[in-house]
Amino acid sequence: MTKPFKTLDDMGDIQGKRVLVREDLNVPMAEGRVTDDTRLRATVATVGELADKGAIVLVLAHFGRPKGVPSPEFSLSQVVKPYSEVLGREVRYIDWEGTDDAVATLEPGDIAVLENTRFFGGEETNDAAVVQRFASLGDLYVNDAFSAAHRAHASTEGLAHVLPAFAGRAMEAELDALQKALGEPEHPVAAVVGGAKVSSKLDVLRHLVTKVDHLIIGGGMANTFLAARGVDVGKSLCEHELASVCEQIMEAAEKANCIVHLPYDVVVAKEFKPNPATRTVNVHEVAADEMILDVGPAAVESLGDVLKNCRTLVWNGPLGAFETAPFDRATVALAKTAAALTEGGSLVSVAGGGDTVAALNHAGVADAFTFVSTAGGAFLEWMEGKDLPGVAALTR
């Protein structure tokens, strides 16, 4: 099957060619140590393959938000040593001073990380002069940073228009998974959308009701939908002012033959803290001084039955306040069901977003899902049906 974008397989002979590779090296650090190397590990397939094929690999990435002002705090030099350890190869660091001379000393198979792209004020405005500055260093361009693909920056979008452009292995895997999940999915399709606020995911919900057969709403968002339906949600987190918007989404779902699933039993407590006194009640039995903090076991069981009849699942956001026990139970239980169905071969499961990755790791099932995206904003914009500039620029 021909892909809509070129991949490393389309590059031909790259021996001695300088390849600019946009990666996401924006890792969390504390006291000079990387506290989560997930993003570094995601680059290994692409960078390793290019180096093995004899390319001179020049890694472009941003780090933090320096806003066009170089400073040691935001220097990628501090990532080079841990990155070298993850790759199992020597990695050079190249500053923006004397860059051309430093690049000229590199041999085929060498890997170098260029300094923070955001040290240029024109990186985030996709300035043509910055695009040309980057392009002058390389012969070919590879974008391997899906997590930055929703930004039209010089290093994520501009370069694809001035150098032959290809998707790296991580980007390719991400785009393949997303195509299976919502582009051309096998129906029935279910989507789980959770999180605290409806307001942050309005565009996601509006888009999904036109694409999926089952929309499962959890988290604080579900309280707003329940309130819109006339349920008294006590002192639960709730955006009462969005009642009419929730009604519009429910009406759009009905027109599109999408079934919206709201919890009918819930776990409530009078205070939000670890392991307080809780009750599991019907949604119509929430007391005025109680708050809904998780989906109840009966609803979770019936949601599991929904997934058993589906072929595709897209998941973004937890069902309850999963960071605080015991309000992680619904998320963990449904995630385990989805993982078992995926491993059994009946379900393609794609999940993404920061909270979601944390929740699936907490449930111990992230590795059992078909694909888990570490991208936050880019994954959400994709779920909203938006074109991502960094992806659009790679399209053949």
FIVEX-722835 format. One record per residue: x, y, z of N, C-alpha, C in turn; residue in three letters. Coordinates in steps of 0.02 Angstrom, whole numbers, padded with zeros to 5 digits, always signed. Layout:
N
XYZXYZXYZAla/...
***
This chain:
396
+00042-00060+00000+00000+00000+00000+00044+00063+00000Met/+00032+00107-00047+00071+00169-00050+00047+00216+00005Thr/+00095+00242+00042+00077+00288+00097+00072+00359+00069Lys/+00032+00401+00101+00025+00470+00075+00086+00514+00087Pro/+00137+00485+00121+00198+00524+00135+00258+00478+00122Phe/+00316+00508+00108+00376+00468+00097+00407+00448+00164Lys/+00437+00390+00166+00469+00365+00227+00543+00353+00214Thr/+00579+00328+00264+00650+00314+00255+00661+00264+00199Leu/+00611+00222+00184+00618+00173+00130+00623+00206+00062Asp/+00601+00269+00057+00602+00305-00008+00664+00348-00017Asp/+00712+00344+00028+00768+00391+00027+00823+00373-00022Met/+00829+00310-00042+00883+00290-00086+00950+00289-00048Gly/+01005+00297-00085+01072+00294-00055+01086+00359-00018Asp/+01098+00354+00048+01111+00414+00087+01182+00416+00116Ile/+01224+00372+00091+01294+00370+00114+01325+00440+00106Gln/+01350+00468+00163+01383+00532+00160+01337+00593+00154Gly/+01272+00581+00149+01225+00637+00144+01212+00664+00215Lys/+01201+00730+00219+01185+00761+00283+01109+00763+00290Arg/+01084+00729+00341+01011+00724+00351+00991+00762+00414Val/+00950+00813+00405+00922+00850+00462+00862+00811+00488Leu/+00864+00791+00551+00810+00750+00580+00777+00789+00636Val/+00713+00807+00628+00677+00842+00682+00652+00790+00731Arg/+00677+00793+00792+00656+00747+00844+00628+00788+00903Glu/+00595+00753+00949+00571+00786+01010+00616+00764+01067Asp/+00662+00808+01086+00708+00794+01142+00689+00837+01203Leu/+00628+00862+01203+00605+00907+01257+00586+00865+01318Asn/+00636+00838+01351+00625+00790+01406+00626+00826+01473Val/+00589+00799+01522+00591+00829+01590+00659+00815+01623Pro/+00686+00865+01656+00750+00856+01691+00746+00883+01762Met/+00784+00852+01806+00790+00877+01875+00862+00866+01897Ala/+00893+00918+01922+00962+00915+01946+01009+00885+01894Glu/+00999+00906+01831+01044+00884+01778+01031+00814+01752Gly/+00979+00781+01779+00963+00713+01756+00896+00711+01720Arg/+00892+00669+01668+00829+00660+01633+00785+00615+01676Val/+00724+00638+01693+00681+00599+01737+00634+00552+01699Thr/+00626+00563+01634+00586+00518+01592+00615+00520+01522Asp/+00644+00463+01500+00678+00462+01435+00636+00435+01378Asp/+00569+00433+01388+00524+00405+01337+00537+00437+01268Thr/+00541+00503+01267+00550+00538+01203+00618+00522+01171Arg/+00669+00514+01213+00735+00497+01186+00733+00427+01154Leu/+00700+00381+01188+00696+00313+01162+00658+00310+01096Arg/+00608+00354+01089+00566+00355+01028+00606+00373+00966Ala/+00665+00403+00975+00705+00426+00917+00754+00373+00892Thr/+00764+00320+00933+00819+00273+00919+00814+00240+00851Val/+00753+00219+00832+00744+00182+00769+00767+00224+00710Ala/+00745+00286+00707+00761+00329+00650+00834+00350+00649Thr/+00857+00376+00705+00926+00402+00707+00976+00345+00696Val/+00963+00287+00728+01007+00230+00720+01009+00204+00648Gly/+00951+00200+00617+00947+00175+00547+00985+00222+00500Glu/+00976+00287+00508+01009+00335+00463+01085+00331+00472Leu/+01108+00327+00535+01180+00323+00547+01209+00258+00518Ala/+01172+00203+00527+01195+00138+00500+01200+00138+00424Asp/+01158+00180+00392+01160+00184+00318+01212+00234+00294Lys/+01251+00261+00341+01307+00304+00321+01290+00378+00314Gly/+01232+00398+00339+01215+00469+00337+01252+00506+00393Ala/+01260+00571+00383+01283+00615+00436+01218+00643+00467Ile/+01204+00623+00529+01139+00637+00559+01143+00700+00603Val/+01104+00750+00584+01102+00814+00621+01033+00820+00652Leu/+01030+00813+00719+00966+00813+00753+00945+00884+00771Val/+00886+00904+00749+00856+00968+00767+00803+00957+00819Leu/+00801+00999+00871+00750+00991+00923+00745+01056+00962Ala/+00689+01063+00998+00683+01120+01044+00688+01094+01115His/+00698+01139+01162+00701+01120+01233+00674+01178+01273Phe/+00616+01168+01304+00585+01221+01343+00561+01278+01300Gly/+00552+01336+01331+00525+01395+01296+00571+01455+01306Arg/+00628+01455+01272+00675+01511+01280+00653+01575+01245Pro/+00601+01570+01202+00573+01629+01167+00625+01669+01129Lys/+00668+01633+01092+00716+01667+01048+00778+01694+01082Gly/+00785+01681+01147+00843+01707+01184+00886+01649+01208Val/+00947+01640+01181+00991+01586+01204+01006+01592+01279Pro/+01003+01535+01314+01022+01536+01385+01042+01465+01405Ser/+01090+01459+01452+01114+01392+01473+01057+01348+01498Pro/+01007+01378+01531+00951+01340+01559+00915+01299+01505Glu/+00913+01327+01444+00876+01293+01390+00922+01263+01337Phe/+00985+01252+01356+01032+01223+01307+01023+01148+01301Ser/+01023+01124+01239+01018+01051+01227+01083+01016+01243Leu/+01136+01054+01258+01199+01021+01277+01190+00975+01336Ser/+01143+00992+01381+01133+00951+01441+01096+00885+01427Gln/+01068+00879+01367+01033+00817+01349+01079+00769+01312Val/+01136+00795+01287+01179+00755+01243+01205+00691+01276Val/+01229+00696+01339+01257+00637+01372+01203+00583+01384Lys/+01145+00601+01414+01094+00550+01422+01069+00523+01355Pro/+01067+00566+01304+01045+00543+01238+01093+00492+01209Tyr/+01158+00506+01218+01210+00459+01195+01203+00391+01229Ser/+01185+00392+01294+01176+00329+01331+01116+00290+01305Glu/+01062+00325+01288+01002+00292+01261+01016+00262+01192Val/+01052+00300+01150+01067+00276+01082+01121+00222+01083Leu/+01163+00222+01135+01220+00176+01136+01273+00195+01085Gly/+01275+00259+01067+01323+00285+01018+01347+00353+01041Arg/+01405+00373+01015+01430+00440+01031+01386+00492+00996Glu/+01369+00545+01033+01330+00600+01004+01369+00665+01015Val/+01381+00702+00961+01415+00766+00965+01364+00821+00979Arg/+01387+00875+01009+01345+00934+01020+01372+00991+00978Tyr/+01329+01025+00940+01351+01080+00898+01311+01143+00914Ile/+01348+01195+00933+01318+01259+00951+01300+01297+00887Asp/+01262+01352+00894+01246+01393+00836+01303+01441+00818Trp/+01357+01442+00859+01417+01479+00841+01464+01432+00803Glu/+01487+01451+00745+01533+01408+00708+01503+01342+00686Gly/+01438+01342+00675+01402+01281+00659+01428+01248+00595Thr/+01437+01288+00542+01457+01260+00477+01523+01223+00481Asp/+01571+01254+00517+01637+01222+00524+01632+01157+00563Asp/+01590+01157+00616+01583+01097+00657+01550+01041+00617Ala/+01499+01058+00578+01465+01008+00537+01513+00979+00486Val/+01557+01021+00459+01604+00999+00407+01652+00945+00432Ala/+01662+00941+00498+01708+00891+00526+01676+00822+00535Thr/+01610+00818+00526+01575+00755+00539+01586+00706+00482Leu/+01589+00642+00500+01600+00587+00452+01534+00548+00443Glu/+01528+00510+00388+01469+00467+00380+01460+00422+00441Pro/+01397+00418+00465+01382+00378+00524+01384+00417+00589Gly/+01410+00479+00586+01412+00520+00647+01343+00549+00662Asp/+01332+00562+00727+01269+00591+00750+01285+00653+00790Ile/+01251+00708+00776+01261+00769+00815+01194+00800+00831Ala/+01189+00829+00891+01129+00867+00910+01147+00941+00903Val/+01108+00976+00862+01116+01048+00854+01083+01083+00913Leu/+01106+01142+00929+01078+01179+00986+01003+01194+00974Glu/+00969+01209+01029+00897+01223+01031+00874+01266+00973Asn/+00827+01240+00933+00802+01278+00875+00767+01342+00898Thr/+00740+01341+00959+00703+01400+00982+00748+01457+01007Arg/+00814+01448+01001+00860+01504+01014+00854+01555+00958Phe/+00823+01536+00902+00808+01583+00848+00736+01608+00858Phe/+00728+01674+00860+00661+01702+00867+00616+01681+00810Gly/+00645+01669+00751+00605+01652+00692+00585+01579+00686Gly/+00607+01537+00734+00588+01466+00731+00512+01459+00738Glu/+00484+01491+00789+00412+01481+00802+00368+01520+00754Glu/+00397+01570+00718+00356+01606+00668+00368+01578+00598Thr/+00408+01524+00594+00421+01492+00529+00454+01541+00480Asn/+00500+01581+00507+00532+01634+00468+00575+01603+00412Asp/+00568+01630+00351+00602+01602+00292+00678+01603+00301Ala/+00705+01654+00333+00777+01658+00343+00802+01603+00389Ala/+00763+01587+00441+00782+01532+00487+00776+01465+00452Val/+00723+01456+00412+00716+01395+00373+00778+01385+00329Val/+00799+01438+00295+00858+01434+00251+00922+01420+00291Gln/+00926+01449+00351+00985+01437+00394+00990+01363+00411Arg/+00934+01333+00431+00934+01261+00446+00948+01221+00382Phe/+00914+01238+00328+00919+01199+00266+00990+01199+00238Ala/+01027+01253+00251+01095+01258+00223+01141+01204+00253Ser/+01121+01175+00308+01163+01125+00342+01152+01054+00315Leu/+01097+01042+00280+01080+00973+00261+01062+00964+00188Gly/+01059+00899+00168+01038+00881+00100+00967+00855+00100Asp/+00947+00824+00155+00880+00792+00160+00850+00809+00228Leu/+00784+00805+00232+00749+00821+00295+00704+00763+00315Tyr/+00707+00744+00379+00663+00692+00406+00627+00722+00466Val/+00560+00717+00466+00522+00739+00526+00501+00676+00563Asn/+00525+00670+00625+00510+00611+00666+00475+00632+00731Asp/+00451+00695+00733+00423+00722+00795+00348+00737+00788Ala/+00308+00684+00792+00235+00695+00787+00211+00743+00841Phe/+00241+00738+00900+00219+00779+00957+00226+00854+00944Ser/+00267+00872+00894+00274+00943+00877+00242+00959+00809Ala/+00205+00910+00781+00179+00918+00713+00120+00966+00708Ala/+00091+00985+00766+00035+01032+00763+00060+01104+00763His/+00127+01113+00762+00156+01179+00759+00186+01191+00690Arg/+00170+01248+00659+00200+01265+00594+00263+01306+00607Ala/+00315+01272+00631+00379+01305+00647+00428+01292+00590His/+00484+01329+00591+00535+01321+00539+00561+01249+00536Ala/+00573+01219+00595+00603+01152+00596+00552+01096+00588Ser/+00487+01112+00597+00436+01059+00592+00396+01062+00526Thr/+00394+01121+00496+00352+01129+00435+00390+01162+00378Glu/+00425+01217+00393+00460+01255+00340+00510+01214+00301Gly/+00550+01173+00337+00603+01134+00305+00576+01085+00253Leu/+00515+01060+00265+00487+01010+00219+00474+01039+00150Ala/+00473+01106+00144+00460+01137+00080+00523+01154+00041His/+00581+01150+00075+00643+01170+00041+00694+01113+00033Val/+00683+01058+00068+00726+00999+00060+00682+00939+00046Leu/+00707+00887+00012+00668+00825+00005+00649+00800+00075Pro/+00583+00788+00086+00558+00776+00154+00530+00705+00162Ala/+00544+00676+00220+00524+00607+00235+00499+00602+00307Phe/+00456+00553+00320+00434+00538+00388+00483+00488+00419Ala/+00504+00501+00481+00546+00453+00517+00504+00394+00541Gly/+00537+00345+00571+00502+00283+00591+00449+00295+00645Arg/+00464+00340+00695+00415+00353+00747+00355+00390+00718Ala/+00368+00440+00675+00314+00476+00642+00272+00429+00599Met/+00305+00385+00562+00270+00337+00519+00224+00292+00560Glu/+00250+00266+00616+00210+00222+00659+00150+00259+00686Ala/+00161+00321+00706+00107+00362+00734+00052+00373+00681Glu/+00072+00394+00621+00024+00408+00568-00013+00345+00545Leu/+00022+00289+00543-00010+00225+00526-00064+00208+00578Asp/-00047+00217+00642-00094+00200+00696-00155+00246+00694Ala/-00144+00310+00682-00199+00357+00681-00245+00344+00621Leu/-00216+00323+00566-00256+00306+00507-00302+00247+00523Gln/-00274+00197+00559-00314+00139+00579-00368+00158+00629Lys/-00355+00208+00670-00400+00225+00724-00459+00268+00702Ala/-00446+00319+00661-00502+00363+00640-00503+00377+00565Leu/-00446+00369+00532-00444+00383+00460-00486+00334+00421Gly/-00466+00270+00426-00504+00216+00393-00512+00158+00442Glu/-00549+00170+00496-00554+00118+00548-00601+00062+00529Pro/-00593+00006+00564-00642-00048+00557-00697-00034+00608Glu/-00759-00032+00586-00816-00019+00631-00841-00084+00662His/-00876-00081+00719-00892-00022+00759-00831+00008+00794Pro/-00832+00076+00799-00778+00113+00831-00804+00143+00897Val/-00765+00135+00950-00781+00168+01014-00727+00220+01030Ala/-00748+00274+01061-00700+00323+01086-00713+00334+01160Ala/-00660+00333+01200-00665+00351+01270-00636+00421+01277Val/-00675+00468+01301-00650+00536+01313-00663+00554+01385Val/-00609+00566+01422-00615+00584+01492-00577+00649+01506Gly/-00569+00664+01569-00535+00726+01586-00581+00770+01626Gly/-00553+00825+01651-00591+00866+01698-00645+00907+01666Ala/-00630+00938+01608-00675+00988+01582-00698+00976+01511Lys/-00763+00985+01500-00792+00982+01433-00762+01038+01389Val/-00752+01096+01420-00729+01155+01382-00663+01143+01346Ser/-00620+01100+01374-00555+01087+01343-00560+01037+01285Ser/-00617+01003+01280-00623+00951+01228-00686+00958+01185Lys/-00713+01018+01182-00774+01029+01142-00765+01008+01069Leu/-00709+01030+01038-00698+01015+00968-00687+00940+00957Asp/-00655+00908+01007-00645+00835+01003-00713+00800+01002Val/-00757+00818+01049-00822+00786+01054-00865+00798+00991Leu/-00863+00860+00966-00903+00875+00906-00879+00835+00846Arg/-00814+00826+00841-00787+00788+00784-00801+00713+00792His/-00791+00687+00853-00797+00615+00864-00868+00589+00852Leu/-00919+00629+00870-00987+00602+00861-01002+00589+00788Val/-00965+00621+00743-00976+00608+00671-00934+00549+00646Thr/-00889+00524+00688-00841+00473+00666-00849+00405+00699Lys/-00875+00405+00761-00875+00342+00799-00947+00316+00811Val/-00952+00253+00829-01017+00223+00842-01036+00228+00916Asp/-00985+00230+00959-00997+00235+01032-00950+00288+01061His/-00978+00336+01095-00938+00387+01129-00948+00379+01205Leu/-00894+00359+01238-00895+00347+01311-00866+00408+01345Ile/-00905+00442+01386-00883+00503+01418-00872+00491+01493Ile/-00812+00508+01517-00796+00498+01588-00763+00560+01617Gly/-00736+00553+01676-00703+00609+01710-00752+00663+01730Gly/-00726+00722+01748-00768+00778+01767-00815+00798+01710Gly/-00795+00784+01648-00837+00800+01590-00905+00767+01595Met/-00905+00705+01619-00968+00668+01622-01018+00703+01669Ala/-00991+00735+01722-01036+00771+01769-01074+00827+01733Asn/-01039+00862+01688-01071+00917+01652-01126+00890+01606Thr/-01113+00834+01574-01165+00803+01532-01224+00779+01574Phe/-01209+00749+01631-01263+00725+01676-01306+00784+01700Leu/-01272+00839+01719-01309+00898+01742-01353+00926+01686Ala/-01326+00923+01625-01366+00948+01567-01428+00905+01557Ala/-01424+00843+01581-01481+00797+01576-01528+00802+01636Arg/-01513+00850+01679-01557+00860+01737-01538+00822+01800Gly/-01479+00791+01799-01456+00754+01859-01425+00804+01908Val/-01442+00798+01972-01410+00840+02023-01343+00808+02042Asp/-01289+00842+02025-01222+00812+02036-01189+00837+02100Val/-01229+00865+02146-01202+00887+02211-01148+00938+02202Gly/-01091+00928+02238-01037+00977+02232-00980+00951+02187Lys/-00999+00908+02139-00950+00882+02091-00922+00938+02046Ser/-00862+00928+02021-00835+00972+01970-00883+00971+01911Leu/-00906+01030+01890-00957+01032+01837-00959+01101+01806Cys/-00964+01103+01740-00971+01167+01704-01044+01177+01685Glu/-01083+01200+01733-01156+01206+01722-01173+01251+01663His/-01129+01300+01650-01144+01348+01597-01140+01317+01527Glu/-01115+01255+01523-01108+01221+01458-01165+01172+01444Leu/-01219+01176+01483-01275+01129+01474-01301+01129+01402Ala/-01310+01188+01374-01339+01191+01306-01291+01162+01255Ser/-01226+01171+01266-01175+01143+01220-01177+01067+01224Val/-01184+01040+01285-01189+00967+01293-01251+00940+01256Cys/-01305+00976+01262-01367+00955+01226-01355+00954+01151Glu/-01320+01005+01125-01306+01007+01053-01264+00947+01031Gln/-01215+00930+01073-01171+00872+01057-01213+00808+01057Ile/-01258+00801+01107-01301+00741+01110-01347+00737+01049Met/-01373+00795+01028-01417+00796+00968-01378+00777+00905Glu/-01317+00804+00899-01275+00788+00841-01258+00713+00840Ala/-01247+00685+00900-01232+00613+00905-01292+00572+00881Ala/-01351+00593+00903-01412+00556+00884-01421+00556+00808Glu/-01410+00614+00778-01416+00620+00704-01366+00574+00669Lys/-01307+00567+00698-01253+00528+00667-01255+00455+00687Ala/-01308+00434+00724-01313+00365+00749-01254+00345+00793Asn/-01230+00392+00833-01176+00379+00881-01209+00375+00950Cys/-01197+00319+00985-01225+00310+01052-01179+00341+01103Ile/-01204+00389+01143-01164+00420+01195-01176+00382+01261Val/-01121+00361+01293-01126+00323+01355-01105+00367+01414His/-01152+00381+01459-01137+00417+01520-01144+00368+01579Leu/-01107+00378+01633-01112+00330+01689-01181+00332+01721Pro/-01207+00273+01741-01271+00273+01777-01261+00254+01850Tyr/-01202+00227+01867-01185+00223+01938-01116+00255+01946Asp/-01105+00286+02003-01043+00325+02014-01017+00315+02085Val/-00953+00331+02093-00923+00328+02160-00917+00400+02186Val/-00946+00411+02245-00947+00479+02273-00912+00482+02340Val/-00890+00543+02358-00860+00555+02423-00875+00627+02443Ala/-00870+00641+02508-00883+00709+02531-00821+00753+02525Lys/-00763+00722+02521-00702+00761+02511-00656+00724+02463Glu/-00616+00764+02428-00570+00735+02379-00501+00728+02410Phe/-00485+00667+02433-00420+00652+02462-00410+00577+02455Lys/-00350+00552+02466-00339+00480+02459-00381+00439+02509Pro/-00414+00389+02482-00452+00340+02522-00499+00370+02574Asn/-00544+00415+02553-00594+00440+02600-00651+00390+02604Pro/-00701+00404+02646-00762+00363+02647-00798+00375+02581Ala/-00818+00320+02547-00851+00327+02481-00917+00289+02481Thr/-00960+00307+02433-01021+00269+02419-01025+00258+02345Arg/-01051+00200+02326-01066+00188+02255-01142+00193+02248Thr/-01164+00241+02207-01236+00255+02202-01259+00265+02130Val/-01324+00259+02120-01354+00278+02056-01343+00354+02048Asn/-01335+00377+01985-01321+00449+01975-01377+00494+02004Val/-01437+00467+02012-01492+00507+02039-01493+00510+02115His/-01443+00477+02147-01441+00474+02220-01382+00512+02251Glu/-01350+00555+02210-01293+00593+02236-01319+00647+02284Val/-01292+00648+02345-01315+00697+02395-01285+00766+02379Ala/-01316+00818+02408-01295+00887+02394-01223+00900+02416Ala/-01199+00864+02468-01131+00877+02493-01080+00826+02467Asp/-01100+00788+02415-01054+00737+02388-01029+00758+02318Glu/-00972+00730+02301-00946+00741+02233-00932+00674+02198Met/-00947+00673+02133-00934+00613+02092-00859+00613+02075Ile/-00825+00557+02091-00753+00554+02079-00732+00495+02035Leu/-00779+00450+02020-00763+00395+01975-00827+00364+01948Asp/-00820+00327+01894-00875+00289+01865-00884+00225+01907Val/-00946+00206+01917-00960+00147+01959-00948+00081+01924Gly/-00944+00026+01963-00927-00040+01935-00979-00067+01886Pro/-01044-00054+01897-01094-00080+01850-01087-00047+01781Ala/-01076+00019+01781-01065+00054+01718-01002+00029+01683Ala/-00950+00018+01722-00887-00005+01692-00896-00073+01659Val/-00934-00116+01693-00946-00183+01665-00984-00177+01598Glu/-01034-00133+01596-01072-00127+01533-01030-00093+01479Ser/-00984-00048+01498-00939-00018+01449-00891-00071+01421Leu/-00870-00117+01464-00829-00173+01441-00865-00214+01388Gly/-00931-00224+01398-00972-00260+01349-00975-00222+01283Asp/-00977-00155+01287-00977-00114+01226-00913-00127+01187Val/-00856-00126+01223-00791-00136+01189-00786-00206+01158Leu/-00818-00255+01190-00816-00323+01163-00849-00328+01094Lys/-00895-00281+01081-00929-00281+01016-00899-00231+00966Asn/-00843-00200+00985-00810-00152+00941-00747-00181+00911Cys/-00726-00150+00855-00664-00172+00822-00607-00121+00831Arg/-00626-00059+00848-00577-00006+00853-00593+00037+00914Thr/-00539+00058+00950-00548+00101+01008-00497+00158+01006Leu/-00522+00220+01017-00479+00278+01026-00490+00303+01097Val/-00436+00314+01134-00444+00332+01205-00404+00395+01221Trp/-00437+00444+01252-00403+00505+01275-00435+00529+01340Asn/-00398+00521+01395-00421+00546+01459-00449+00491+01505Gly/-00438+00498+01570-00460+00448+01619-00535+00454+01634Pro/-00563+00400+01663-00635+00398+01680-00650+00431+01747Leu/-00599+00433+01791-00608+00462+01858-00546+00500+01878Gly/-00543+00520+01941-00485+00556+01967-00431+00504+01983Ala/-00402+00475+01929-00363+00413+01936-00299+00422+01977Phe/-00274+00484+01985-00211+00493+02023-00221+00479+02097Glu/-00285+00478+02119-00299+00471+02191-00341+00408+02203Thr/-00312+00359+02239-00350+00298+02256-00408+00317+02301Ala/-00465+00282+02295-00480+00225+02251-00513+00246+02185Pro/-00504+00310+02164-00540+00336+02106-00506+00320+02040Phe/-00461+00270+02044-00427+00245+01983-00459+00180+01958Asp/-00508+00154+01997-00532+00086+01983-00565+00079+01914Arg/-00608+00127+01897-00644+00122+01833-00596+00124+01774Ala/-00549+00172+01776-00500+00179+01722-00459+00115+01715Thr/-00435+00089+01772-00394+00028+01771-00434-00031+01744Val/-00495-00039+01767-00537-00096+01746-00551-00094+01671Ala/-00571-00036+01645-00588-00032+01574-00525-00037+01531Leu/-00470-00009+01555-00407-00015+01519-00385-00088+01514Ala/-00395-00125+01568-00376-00197+01567-00420-00236+01518Lys/-00484-00219+01515-00529-00251+01467-00505-00237+01396Thr/-00490-00173+01382-00468-00154+01315-00403-00189+01297Ala/-00358-00194+01346-00293-00228+01334-00303-00302+01317Ala/-00348-00334+01355-00361-00406+01344-00392-00417+01274Ala/-00438-00373+01254-00469-00380+01188-00418-00368+01133Leu/-00372-00321+01145-00320-00306+01096-00274-00367+01088Thr/-00254-00395+01146-00209-00453+01143-00244-00514+01113Glu/-00311-00516+01120-00349-00571+01090-00361-00561+01016Gly/-00342-00503+00989-00347-00492+00917-00413-00464+00892Gly/-00459-00447+00938-00525-00423+00915-00530-00347+00914Ser/-00479-00312+00942-00485-00240+00949-00419-00205+00930Leu/-00424-00152+00889-00366-00108+00877-00375-00050+00926Val/-00326-00040+00971-00333+00011+01023-00278+00063+01017Ser/-00299+00125+01010-00251+00180+01003-00267+00232+01057Val/-00217+00250+01097-00228+00297+01152-00175+00352+01148Ala/-00192+00410+01176-00143+00464+01175-00160+00520+01222Gly/-00111+00563+01235-00119+00619+01282-00084+00603+01347Gly/-00056+00654+01379-00016+00644+01440-00049+00606+01495Gly/-00110+00628+01516-00146+00594+01570-00162+00522+01552Asp/-00177+00511+01488-00196+00444+01465-00137+00397+01470Thr/-00079+00419+01448-00019+00377+01451-00005+00359+01525Val/-00010+00410+01568+00002+00398+01640-00049+00348+01668Ala/-00112+00355+01647-00165+00309+01672-00153+00238+01647Ala/-00134+00230+01584-00123+00163+01557-00060+00131+01588Leu/-00010+00172+01601+00050+00146+01636+00032+00125+01706Asn/-00010+00165+01739-00033+00150+01807-00072+00084+01807His/-00111+00072+01755-00149+00009+01749-00105-00049+01727Ala/-00044-00033+01706+00003-00086+01685-00013-00115+01617Gly/-00049-00077+01574-00071-00107+01510-00048-00067+01449Val/-00007-00015+01459+00013+00026+01401+00044-00016+01345Ala/+00083-00066+01364+00117-00107+01314+00069-00153+01277Asp/+00010-00164+01305-00038-00211+01274-00083-00175+01223Ala/-00085-00108+01225-00125-00072+01175-00090-00075+01107Phe/-00128-00069+01053-00099-00071+00986-00048-00015+00978Thr/-00067+00045+01001-00022+00102+00996-00039+00153+01049Phe/+00013+00179+01083+00003+00232+01132+00045+00292+01111Val/+00012+00346+01096+00046+00407+01074+00067+00448+01134Ser/+00130+00471+01134+00153+00513+01190+00138+00587+01175Thr/+00111+00601+01116+00097+00670+01098+00036+00696+01136Ala/+00039+00758+01159-00017+00788+01194-00060+00830+01147Gly/-00036+00892+01134-00074+00938+01092-00086+00912+01022Gly/-00035+00879+00992-00043+00854+00924-00097+00800+00921Ala/-00098+00756+00971-00148+00702+00973-00218+00732+00979Phe/-00225+00782+01023-00291+00813+01032-00314+00848+00968Leu/-00269+00884+00935-00289+00918+00873-00307+00868+00819Glu/-00272+00811+00818-00291+00759+00770-00361+00732+00787Trp/-00376+00724+00852-00442+00700+00872-00497+00752+00856Met/-00476+00815+00849-00524+00867+00830-00535+00869+00754Glu/-00498+00827+00718-00506+00825+00645-00466+00879+00609Gly/-00418+00910+00644-00380+00964+00613-00321+00936+00573Lys/-00302+00973+00520-00241+00957+00484-00182+00980+00527Asp/-00132+00938+00535-00072+00956+00572-00019+00981+00523Leu/+00005+01043+00531+00051+01072+00481+00111+01028+00466Pro/+00142+00999+00519+00201+00959+00509+00188+00895+00471Gly/+00127+00869+00476+00108+00809+00438+00088+00828+00367Val/+00048+00881+00361+00026+00903+00294+00085+00918+00249Ala/+00139+00946+00278+00198+00965+00239+00235+00904+00212Ala/+00225+00846+00243+00258+00784+00220+00219+00748+00166Leu/+00156+00767+00158+00112+00731+00111+00139+00737+00040Thr/+00138+00681+00005+00167+00679-00062+00136+00731-00108Arg/
***
